[in-house]
Structure formats: C-alpha cells, structure tokens
Amino acid sequence: MLVQMFDLLATRRDFFVGLLLEHVQISLVSIAIAIVVGGIAGILISEFQRAAKPTLAVVNFLYTIPSISMLGFLIPFSGVGDATAVIALTIYALLPMVRATHTGITNVDPSILEAARGMGGTRMQTLLRVRLPLALPVIMSGIRNMVVMTIALAGIASFIGAGGLGVAIYRGITTNNAAMTMAGSLLIAVLALVVDFVLGFVEKRMGMRSTAAKRTNRRLAVGALVACGVAAACAVVPGMVAAAPATINVATKPMTEQYIMGNMLKDLIEQ
C-alpha cells in the first residue's frame, strides 16, 4: 500500500501539488480572518466582562454544529465553492482564538496592572504594552491549535465543490482507491505538522528578549513579509496581465465510470 501511495504521488505530482496549493490558500484565508476577528473579539470581551459569557456561549454553540451540517446550512447563502468553505472554517476557528485571547488577557497578574496604572498608564497603554505582551504565550498556543485544526478540517471542503487535498480523499473513497485516499490524508498531516513547527519557531523567537534577538526577529519578519508579497505578486499579476482564457467546466458524478467519461470529454474538447 505504501509503495502504491508513493508511486501515485510521483506519477500524479502536478495533480497533488495543485490540490496542496488550493488547500493552503483556503486554510490561510480562513486562519487570517479568524485571527483578526477572533483576536478583536477576545480583546473586547476582556475589556467588557459583561459581554464575555454570552459571546463565548454563542461561539461554543457554533462550534458544536457538525461540519457537514454547517456547510449544508451555508450553501443557500453563499453557494458552493471556496467562499462557503472559508466561511465555515473561519467560524470553527473562532472558538480557540477568542478563548485563548480572553484567557490570556484576563489571567494577567492584577498587581502588575495596578503597577502600570500607578505609573500613569492609560487603559489603552496598559492593554498594548502590558496585558497583550504578557498574554502572548497563551494567544500563540491558541493560534497553533487553531491552525492545525483548520488545516485538518479543510479536507471537508471538497464535499461542497471547493478545492484542496480533500478532493483526493473524496475521489479515493468514491473510486475505492485506498492509495489516493492515504496520499491526500498524508499530505494534510504533513502540512499541518510543518505549519505547527514554523509557528513553534516563531513563538520561541518571540520569547527572546535580548536586543540582538529583537533585531534578528525584525529582520526575519521583514524577510517573511517580502517573501509573502513576492509570492502573492507572482500568483496575482500574471493572471491580471494575461487575458482570461475561455473555460469550459466538465462536471461528473463521483463514480469511476463518470470520472473516465469526464476525462474523455475533456480530452475531446481540448483536441
């Protein structure tokens, strides 16, 4: 089975690379939105404690909805495809983000906050310079858990016509191809572990307080931003410059015979 799986990865490399890029795109968009929205919500309920219980109750309720049910509920509003998958993944990612932010900020030692206020710090200064830096380890732990969960959960996006490595898993299940199912699952697991390792490295670097470490962190941050900007430009600019090609979508049922007929029709149209 392992030999078949690695042979499949080698022979259909372009197919799996395309699915991997789609999976990364869907996951990163969901994670970015969840970090911004969940972080702001966690900060607000930490500042206004009366809103904490109802906000966490709503987020907990959304988290208990089965993923397939959530996707089915969203389809009438946002249709099928990547948009619905991003919305669903963002909703599930909010709970660990909101809870980690709220927990980290509210568990800061009150004596430290009292000292900050005694030195003349305003509410905003205390939040930005004392509470958030001290809560950062807890927040980073929540982000790491959320990222791993989101990457793993993104595999269900294929059930509503979105891309990602879930396409390989779903196609392997419907065609009784265990090697393809295992290949898609393995790539999702490896992607989650790699991203978790990178975030662990970032968390470790952020915990270093020396002047040299801070200088190195700034350089690494600038380099990462430049790399992300270049990658985004390489992905977007060619599509903006080149004329959009005419596209014909060929849809099939999830069965072996239908996949064969669909590919035959694709080859015929291209010829």
N, C-alpha and C positions, 0 to 999 in steps of 0.2 A: 504493500500500500504506500509506504514512504517513497519507494522508487517511482511508482506511478505518479505520485504527487509532485515530486521534483522534476520528473520528465515533463509533466504538464506545465509547470511553472517555466521551464526552459523553452518549450516549444511554443507556448502562447504568452510569451513575455510581454508583448505590446498590449495584449488584452488586459492582463493583470496590472500593468503599470498605469494604464488609463483608469481602471477602476480604483487603484490606490490614490491617484491624484484627485479623483472625484470625492473619494472618502475623506481625504484630508481637507478639501475645500469645504464640504458640508460641515465637518466637525469643527473646523477653525472658526467659521462664521458663527455657528451656534455658541461656541465657547466664548468668543469675543463679546457677543451680545449679552450672554449670561453674566460675564464678569462685570460689565458696565452696569447693567440693570440690577443684578443681584447685589453688587457692591454698594450702589447708591441706596438701594432699599435697606440693606443691612445697617448702613450708617444712619439713615433716617430713623429707623425703629430703635436704634441705640440711643439717639438723642431724644426721641419722644417715646418713652417706655410704654405709654398707654396703647400705642399702636402695635407694639411688639407681638402680643398674644394673638390678636385677630390676623395680623399679616402672616405669622408663622402657621396659624391654623389653615389659612387659605392655601399657602404653598404646600403644606403637608397633604391637604386634600387632593390637590392636583397631582402630587407625586404618587398617590395611591391608585390613580386611574391606570389600568393596563395600557401598555404602549400601543397595542393594536387598536384598542378602543379609542385612544386619543387620536390616532391617525384617521380612523374612520369618522370621528366627530369633526375633524378639521377639513376633510375633503370638500364638503359642501361650501365652505367659506373660502378656502384658498386653492382648491383643486388638487390635482395630483402633481407630483414632481418634487423638485428640490425645495421649493418655498415651504410646502407643508412639512417636509422633514426637518427643516431648520427651525420652524416654529415649535414643533413637538420636542425636539432635542433641547431647545432653549428652555422650555417650560420645565422639563425634567432636571435641567442643570441648575435651576434657580434655587432649589432647596438647599443643597450643600453650600452654595455660595452665600446665600442670605444667612443661613445658620452660622457658618464659620465667621463671617464678618461680625455678626451680632455678638456671638460668644466671645470672640477675641477682644472686642472693644469694651464690652460690659465687665470683663474679668480683669481689667487693669486695676492695679492696687489703688484704692481710694486715697491713700496717703500721698502717693505720687501726684495724683490730680490736685489734691489740696495744696501741695507744694507749688505746683505750676500756677494755680490761681493766686497763691500768696505772693508769687514773684511778678504778678501783674499780667499774666497771660489771659487773653480773651478766650471766649468759648471756641472760636474758630482756630486760634493759635494752639490751644490745648489739644484740639482734635487732630490737627495736621502734624504737630511737632511732638506730641506725647502719646496720645491714645492709638493712632494708626501705626506709628513705628513699633510700639510695644505689642500691638495685636497682629503684626505682620506674620510671625511664625504660624499662628493659628489660621490666618487667612490663606497663607500659602499651602498649608496642609489641606484645607478645604478645596482650593483650586486644583491641587494634584488629584484628589479623589474625584472631583467633578470632571476633570479632563479624561481620566481613564474610563469613567463610566460613560461619558458622552461618545468617545471613540468606539467603545464596545456596542453601545445602543444604536449607533448609526447604521449598524448592519441591517436593521429592520426597514431602512429607507427604501429598499428595493421593492417592498410589498406595495408601495403606492407609486411606482414608476420613477422613483429617484435613482440616482447613480450610487456608486460606492461598491465596496467589496461584498456587500450583501447580495449583489447581483450574482456573483459567482456562487455564493452559498445557496441561494434560492434556485439557481439553474442546476446546481449539482443535486439538490433534493428532488426537483421535478423530473430530472432525467436519470435518476438513480446512479449518479456519477459521484461516488464517495471521494475520489481523488480531488475533484473540483471543490467539493464542499470543505474538505480538510485544508485545501490550499487557501481558500478565502478566509477560513477561520484562523489559520496560522498567520496570515498577513495582518489581520486585525489585531491579534495578540501581540505580534512583534511591534506594530505601530504604536500600540498603547504603552508597551514597555519602553520603547525608545523615547517617546514624549515624556513619560514619567521620569526617566533618567535625566533628560535635559532639564526638566523643572526642578529635580532634586539638586542638580548642579547650580541652577540659578538661585535656589533657596540657600544653598551653602555659601555662595558668593555674597548674597545679601546680608548674611550674618557676620561677615568680616567687617570690622570697624576701623581698621588701621587706614592711615592716609594713602599708602601705596595700594591697598586693596580697593579703596573707593575710586582711586584714579584708574585702576585696571577695570573695575566694573563699568565706569563711564565709557571707556574705550570699547569694551565688549558690547555695551548697549548700543553705542553708535554704529558699530560694525553690524550688529544684528538688524538694526533699523535700515541700514543701507542695503543689506542683503535682501531683506523683505521687500524694500522698494524696487530693487532691480528685478527681483522675481516677479513682482506684480506688473511692472512695466513690460517685461518680456511676454507675460501672458495676455496683457490687455492691448498693448499698442499694435501688434501685428493684426489682431482682429479688427481694430479700428481703421487701420490703413488699407488693408485688403478688402476688396469687395466681398460682401456676404454671398457665399455660394448658394445655389438653389438646392434645397434639401427635400428629400422625399423620405418620410418615415414609414417603415415597414413594421407593422405590429403582428404578433403571433400569440397564440395561446401557449401556456407553459408546459408544452409536451415535446418529446423528442422529435416526432414527425413534423410538428409545426415549426420547430427551430430549423429543421432541414429545409422545409419548404420556404421559410423566410429567407434563409441564406441563398437558396437557389434564385429566388426572386430578386434579391439584392444584386447578385452577380449578373443576372439578365438585364436589369435596369442599367447597371454600370457599363455593360457592353453595348 
